[in-house]
């Protein structure tokens, strides 16, 4: 069960992380790539923030996630500068792939195919 404080910190980090990632994409002139931070969970001791990243197109997910993970300390520093008046200590960031869009697409495709696994 997450506390109010954990939820508030997670929401703050999620918003700022999304801003940082989107601005880095624009700065580097990367086109045809959308990165969204779908969820952030903060541990009860507030030392680690787990960020779930969704990338479109999904075939670039591993490349983008590796790049983000390699630059985690720089990203943490940028976010810490944004939230320095709201947080005493910035949690360490861990990044994970959020593949729910692929999962939804797979279910949708199966539903539209007309095959009924119950009858077979």
C-alpha positions in Angstrom: 0.0 0.0 0.0 1.5 3.3 -1.1 1.3 6.2 1.3 0.2 9.7 0.3 3.7 10.9 0.4 4.9 8.1 -1.9 2.1 8.9 -4.4 2.8 12.6 -4.3 6.6 12.2 -4.9 5.9 9.6 -7.7 3.6 12.0 -9.5 6.1 14.9 -9.2 8.9 12.7 -10.6 6.7 11.4 -13.4 5.8 14.8 -14.6 9.4 16.2 -14.4 10.8 13.0 -16.0 8.4 13.2 -18.9 9.4 16.9 -19.4 13.2 16.1 -19.3 12.9 13.1 -21.7 10.7 15.1 -24.2 13.0 18.1 -24.1 16.1 15.9 -24.7 14.4 14.4 -27.8 13.7 17.9 -29.1 17.2 19.1 -28.4 18.8 16.2 -30.2 16.5 16.7 -33.2 15.1 13.1 -33.0 11.9 12.8 -35.1 9.2 10.1 -35.2 9.7 9.0 -31.6 7.3 9.4 -28.7 8.4 8.6 -25.1 6.0 8.6 -22.3 6.4 7.8 -18.6 3.4 5.6 -17.8 4.0 5.1 -14.1 6.5 5.8 -11.4 6.6 3.9 -8.1 8.6 5.1 -5.1 9.8 2.6 -2.5 8.6 3.1 1.1 12.0 4.4 2.2 11.9 7.0 -0.7 15.4 5.9 -1.9 14.4 4.4 -5.3 11.9 5.5 -7.9 11.0 2.9 -10.5 9.9 4.5 -13.8 8.1 2.6 -16.5 8.7 4.0 -20.0 6.6 3.4 -23.1 8.1 4.1 -26.5 6.3 4.5 -29.9 7.3 3.0 -32.2 7.8 0.0 -30.0 10.6 -1.5 -32.0 12.9 1.2 -30.7 12.1 0.4 -27.0 15.3 -1.4 -26.2 17.6 1.2 -27.8 15.8 4.0 -26.0 15.7 2.2 -22.7 19.4 1.4 -22.8 20.2 5.0 -23.6 18.1 6.3 -20.8 19.6 3.8 -18.3 23.1 4.8 -19.3 22.3 8.5 -18.7 20.3 7.8 -15.5 22.6 10.0 -13.3 22.4 13.0 -15.7 18.6 12.6 -15.8 18.4 12.3 -12.0 20.5 15.5 -11.7 18.2 17.4 -14.1 15.1 16.3 -12.2 16.8 17.1 -8.9 17.3 20.7 -10.1 13.6 21.0 -10.9 12.4 19.6 -7.6 15.0 20.9 -5.2 12.5 23.1 -3.4 10.0 20.2 -3.0 12.3 17.2 -2.1 15.2 17.0 0.3 16.7 14.0 -1.4 16.1 12.8 -5.0 15.5 9.1 -5.2 17.7 7.0 -7.5 16.0 6.2 -10.8 15.5 2.8 -12.2 14.0 2.4 -15.7 11.8 -0.4 -16.9 10.0 -1.1 -20.2 6.2 -0.7 -20.2 4.9 -3.0 -22.9 1.2 -2.7 -22.1 0.5 -1.1 -25.5 1.9 -4.2 -27.2 -0.2 -6.4 -25.0 -3.4 -4.4 -25.8 -2.6 -4.5 -29.5 -2.1 -8.3 -29.3 -5.5 -8.8 -27.5 -7.2 -6.5 -30.0 -5.7 -8.4 -32.9 -6.9 -11.7 -31.5 -10.4 -10.3 -30.9 -10.6 -9.1 -34.5 -9.3 -12.3 -36.0 -12.6 -14.1 -35.3 -11.0 -17.2 -33.9 -12.8 -18.5 -30.8 -10.4 -20.4 -28.5 -13.3 -21.6 -26.4 -15.0 -23.5 -29.2 -11.8 -25.0 -30.4 
